[in-house]
Amino acid sequence: MIKRDPSKALQVGFLVLLIVSATQVAYWIIENVGYTRDVERRFAALYAADAAAVAELSDDASAADPDELFPHLEISPDTGLAIVSADALDALERESAGRTNQYIWEGAFFLLVLLGGMGVLTRAIRHDAELRRRQQNFLAAVSHEFKSPLASIQLAAETIELRAAEADSKRLSQRIVEDGERLLRMVDNLLDTTRLEEGRHELAPERTALAAVLRASVDEIAERAERHGIAVTIDAPESLTLSADRTALETMLRNLLDNAIKACSGGSGQSIAVRVRQDQGATELSVIDDGRGFSPEDSAIMFEKFYRLGDELRRSSPGTGLGLYIAKRLAELSGAQIDAESAGPGHGATVTIRWPDAE
């Protein structure tokens, strides 16, 4: 979750920083208080040692005045014995207490600020999590509500298209069918995104004939590709099988092919190639188009949620920006890697899924 949401990562990182800072301040308070008390003990010991030294020097007549050498001592003129002055001890104790209070008050202030920041941030994170949960529930509910009537409208439009005798009726019904398919794809993407975000998308890997899945996926978009004048070809060994969840594999292919059609229709592309290769025990599935392409530096953000090419330049590109995101998430759940590359705008693009543990 954190990896897919930079704002969440920033919040968690800031919270960790506050915790570390609070711990450091608490350690600073304890360490400085202990150090101050240790200095007090050492000075007291030094004063006692000075007192013992004065006692030894008292027999030496040539020695300097002990009161000048050791102003912190009280020397008895009768016996020559020296003790630490009560005033010196009081001064040392006052200095120690002053420094201790200073460390405690300063540390407590900074600790209070950090704890307040942690509380505010924790509340903000909880509020954000609750808001995200409500948004996901709303999207899931709306998507379910949309799907049934859209499917009904599409079926009715297809029936009208088959029975229509006039050219205008066929053209309009075909337009309804095409727009209905686009809306249904959007609804499916929203539902898939919700399931992935909630961790409810469970995979059931099985041995699957890859070529058959590719043909079925291409057949689904064949009519749409033909309407845009796009030729779709498949190059895959018939005997190749892959251990993968068939539904997840079909979803990934559907989104990659849909993205390729958008890239071709949005540019001057006319062909899409689906190619499968085996390399060093791994299986690579590539969807190659000759559409609008993208800048090589954009390959790192192609699979981010809601990202669409051209949005940074205030251009509106087709789609919701969820197709490649869903493909990447399903690839990660399947133990595969997915990458996108392009030579630049107008030079097409290649999206490759690699299963490293495939046979």
C-alpha positions in Angstrom: 0.0 0.0 0.0 2.7 2.4 1.0 4.7 1.7 -2.2 1.7 2.5 -4.4 0.7 5.7 -2.5 3.5 8.3 -2.2 1.4 10.5 0.1 0.8 7.6 2.4 4.6 6.9 2.4 5.3 10.5 3.2 2.8 10.5 6.1 4.3 7.3 7.5 7.8 8.6 7.0 7.0 11.8 8.9 5.4 9.8 11.7 8.5 7.6 12.0 10.7 10.8 12.0 8.6 12.2 14.9 8.9 8.9 16.8 12.7 8.9 16.3 12.9 12.6 17.3 10.8 12.0 20.4 13.0 9.1 21.4 16.1 11.1 20.8 14.8 14.1 22.9 13.9 11.7 25.8 17.4 10.1 25.6 18.9 13.7 25.5 17.1 14.6 28.7 18.1 11.4 30.5 21.7 11.6 29.3 22.3 15.2 30.2 20.7 14.9 33.6 22.9 11.9 34.3 25.9 13.8 33.0 25.2 16.8 35.2 24.9 14.6 38.3 28.1 12.8 37.4 29.9 16.1 37.1 28.6 17.1 40.5 29.9 13.9 42.0 33.3 14.3 40.3 33.7 17.8 41.5 32.8 16.8 45.1 35.4 14.0 44.9 38.0 16.6 43.6 37.2 18.9 46.5 37.7 16.1 48.9 41.0 15.3 47.3 42.0 18.9 47.6 41.2 18.8 51.3 43.5 15.8 51.8 46.2 17.7 49.9 45.9 20.7 52.2 46.3 18.4 55.2 49.6 17.2 53.8 50.8 20.7 52.9 49.9 22.1 56.4 53.3 20.9 57.7 55.2 22.8 55.0 55.9 26.4 56.2 57.0 27.5 52.8 53.8 26.6 51.1 51.5 29.3 49.8 48.4 30.3 51.7 46.0 27.4 51.4 43.0 29.7 51.4 44.2 31.3 48.2 45.0 28.0 46.6 41.8 26.3 47.6 39.0 28.9 48.0 36.4 26.2 48.2 38.0 24.7 51.3 37.7 25.6 55.0 41.0 25.1 56.9 41.1 25.0 60.6 44.0 27.2 61.9 44.4 25.0 65.0 44.5 21.5 63.6 45.3 22.3 60.0 42.5 20.0 58.8 40.6 21.0 55.7 37.0 20.3 54.8 35.0 21.3 51.7 33.2 24.6 52.2 29.5 24.4 52.7 29.1 27.4 50.4 31.1 25.7 47.7 28.9 22.6 48.0 25.8 24.7 47.9 27.0 26.6 44.8 27.8 23.3 43.1 24.4 21.9 44.0 22.6 25.1 42.8 24.5 24.9 39.5 23.7 21.2 39.1 20.0 21.8 39.9 19.9 24.8 37.5 21.3 22.8 34.6 19.1 19.8 35.4 16.0 22.0 35.4 17.1 23.7 32.2 17.5 20.3 30.4 14.2 19.0 31.8 12.2 22.1 30.8 13.8 22.4 27.3 13.5 18.7 26.7 9.9 18.6 27.9 9.0 21.4 25.6 10.4 19.8 22.5 9.0 16.4 23.6 5.5 18.0 24.0 5.8 19.6 20.5 6.8 16.3 19.0 4.0 14.4 20.8 1.5 17.0 19.6 2.7 16.7 16.0 2.4 12.9 16.3 -1.1 13.2 17.5 -2.1 15.6 14.7 -0.4 13.4 12.1 -2.0 10.2 13.5 -5.5 11.8 13.4 -4.8 13.0 9.8 -3.7 9.5 8.7 -6.8 7.9 10.3 -9.0 10.5 8.7 -7.3 9.9 5.3 -7.7 6.1 5.7 -11.4 6.5 6.5 -11.9 8.8 3.6 -10.2 6.4 1.2 -12.3 3.5 2.5 -15.5 5.5 1.9 -14.3 6.4 -1.6 -13.5 2.8 -2.4 -16.9 1.7 -1.2 -18.6 4.5 -3.2 -16.7 3.5 -6.4 -17.6 -0.2 -5.9 -21.3 0.6 -5.3 -21.5 3.0 -8.2 -19.7 0.6 -10.5 -22.0 -2.3 -9.6 -25.0 0.0 -10.2 -23.7 1.0 -13.6 -22.7 -2.4 -14.9 -26.2 -4.0 -15.2 -27.9 -1.1 -17.1 -24.9 -0.6 -19.3 -24.9 -4.3 -20.2 -28.6 -4.1 -21.0 -28.2 -1.0 -23.1 -25.3 -2.6 -25.0 -27.4 -5.7 -25.7 -30.3 -3.6 -27.0 -28.0 -1.6 -29.2 -26.4 -4.8 -30.7 -29.9 -6.1 -31.4 -30.9 -2.9 -33.1 -27.6 -3.0 -35.1 -28.4 -6.5 -36.4 -32.0 -5.7 -37.4 -31.5 -2.1 -38.7 -32.0 -1.7 -42.4 -31.1 2.0 -42.7 -27.5 3.1 -42.8 -28.0 5.8 -40.2 -29.6 3.4 -37.7 -26.7 1.0 -38.1 -24.2 3.8 -37.6 -25.9 5.2 -34.5 -26.5 1.7 -33.0 -22.8 0.9 -33.7 -21.8 4.1 -31.9 -23.9 3.1 -28.9 -22.3 -0.3 -28.8 -18.9 1.2 -29.0 -19.5 3.7 -26.2 -21.2 1.0 -24.1 -18.1 -1.2 -24.4 -15.9 1.7 -23.4 -18.1 2.4 -20.3 -18.1 -1.3 -19.4 -14.3 -1.5 -19.6 -14.2 1.5 -17.3 -16.6 -0.1 -14.8 -14.5 -3.3 -14.9 -11.4 -1.4 -14.2 -13.0 0.4 -11.2 -14.1 -2.9 -9.8 -10.8 -4.5 -10.3 -9.0 -1.6 -8.7 -11.3 -1.7 -5.7 -10.7 -5.5 -5.2 -6.9 -5.0 -5.6 -6.8 -2.1 -3.1 -8.8 -4.1 -0.5 -6.7 -7.2 -1.0 -9.7 -9.3 -2.1 -8.2 -10.4 -5.4 -7.1 -14.0 -4.8 -5.2 -15.9 -7.5 -5.6 -19.6 -8.3 -2.6 -20.6 -10.6 -3.1 -23.4 -13.1 -1.4 -24.7 -16.2 -2.8 -22.6 -19.0 -2.3 -22.8 -22.8 -1.0 -19.3 -23.4 -1.8 -19.2 -27.2 -5.4 -20.1 -26.6 -5.8 -17.3 -24.0 -4.1 -14.9 -26.4 -6.5 -15.8 -29.2 -9.5 -15.4 -27.0 -8.4 -12.0 -25.8 -7.6 -10.8 -29.3 -11.0 -12.0 -30.5 -12.7 -9.8 -27.9 -11.1 -6.6 -29.3 -11.0 -7.7 -32.9 -14.1 -5.8 -34.0 -13.0 -2.7 -32.2 -9.6 -2.9 -33.7 -11.1 -3.3 -37.1 -13.3 -0.2 -36.7 -10.1 1.8 -36.1 -8.2 0.1 -39.0 -5.8 -1.7 -36.7 -4.4 -5.2 -37.5 -3.7 -7.4 -34.6 -1.3 -10.4 -34.9 -0.3 -13.2 -32.6 3.1 -14.9 -32.5 3.1 -17.6 -29.8 4.1 -21.3 -29.6 1.0 -23.5 -29.5 2.6 -25.9 -27.1 3.6 -23.3 -24.5 1.8 -23.5 -21.2 2.1 -21.1 -18.2 1.3 -21.6 -14.5 -0.9 -18.5 -13.9 -4.3 -17.5 -12.8 -6.4 -17.5 -16.0 -8.7 -14.7 -15.0 -5.8 -12.5 -14.0 -4.0 -13.3 -17.2 -7.0 -12.4 -19.3 -7.5 -9.1 -17.3 -3.8 -8.2 -17.9 -4.1 -8.9 -21.7 -7.4 -7.1 -22.0 -5.9 -4.0 -20.4 -2.7 -4.1 -22.4 -4.6 -4.6 -25.7 -7.0 -1.8 -24.8 -4.0 0.5 -24.0 -2.4 -0.5 -27.4 -5.6 0.3 -29.3 -5.9 3.7 -27.6 -2.2 4.4 -28.5 -2.8 3.5 -32.1 -6.1 5.3 -32.5 -4.7 8.4 -30.7 -1.7 8.5 -33.1 -1.2 7.1 -36.6 -0.7 3.4 -35.6 -2.1 0.6 -37.7 -0.8 -2.6 -36.1 -0.5 -4.4 -32.8 1.6 -7.5 -32.3 1.3 -9.9 -29.4 4.5 -11.9 -29.1 5.6 -14.7 -26.7 9.2 -15.8 -26.2 11.1 -18.0 -23.8 14.4 -16.9 -22.6 16.6 -18.7 -20.0 13.6 -20.5 -18.5 11.5 -17.4 -18.3 8.4 -16.6 -20.4 8.0 -13.1 -21.9 4.8 -11.8 -23.3 5.0 -8.5 -25.2 2.3 -6.3 -26.7 3.9 -4.1 -29.3 2.1 -1.2 -31.1 3.2 1.4 -33.6 1.0 4.2 -32.0 1.9 7.5 -30.4 4.5 6.1 -28.0 5.9 8.1 -25.1 9.1 9.7 -23.8 11.6 7.1 -22.4 11.7 9.0 -19.0 8.0 8.3 -18.7 8.4 4.6 -18.5 9.0 4.8 -14.7 5.5 6.3 -14.1 3.5 4.6 -16.8 2.0 2.2 -14.3 1.0 4.6 -11.6 -2.7 4.8 -10.7 -4.7 7.4 -12.6 -1.6 8.4 -14.7 -2.4 9.2 -18.3 -0.1 10.4 -21.0 -0.3 14.1 -21.7 -2.0 15.0 -18.5 1.1 16.9 -17.3 0.6 19.1 -20.4 -3.1 19.6 -19.7 -4.1 17.3 -22.5 -6.8 14.9 -21.9 -6.0 11.4 -23.1 -8.7 8.6 -23.3 -9.2 6.3 -20.3 -9.1 6.5 -16.6 -5.4 5.7 -16.1 -6.2 2.4 -14.4 -5.5 -0.2 -17.1 -1.8 -0.3 -16.8 -2.0 0.1 -13.0 -4.2 -3.0 -12.8 -1.9 -4.9 -15.1 1.1 -4.1 -13.0 -0.7 -5.1 -9.7 -1.9 -8.4 -11.1 1.6 -9.1 -12.5 3.1 -8.4 -9.1 0.6 -10.8 -7.4 1.4 -13.4 -10.1 5.2 -13.1 -9.3 5.9 -11.5 -12.7 7.5 -8.3 -13.8 6.1 -5.8 -16.2 7.9 -3.0 -18.1 7.1 -0.5 -20.8 9.5 1.0 -23.3 9.3 3.4 -26.2 11.8 5.1 -28.5 9.8 8.3 -28.1 6.6 10.0 -29.1 5.4 8.7 -32.5 7.6 5.6 -32.4 5.2 3.1 -30.7 5.6 1.3 -27.5 6.3 -2.2 -26.1 4.8 -3.5 -22.8 6.4 -6.8 -21.6 5.3 -9.2 -18.9 8.0 -11.6 -17.7 7.4 -14.7 -15.6 10.8 -15.7 -14.3 9.8 -19.0 -12.8 7.7 -20.2 -15.9 8.6 -23.3 -17.8 
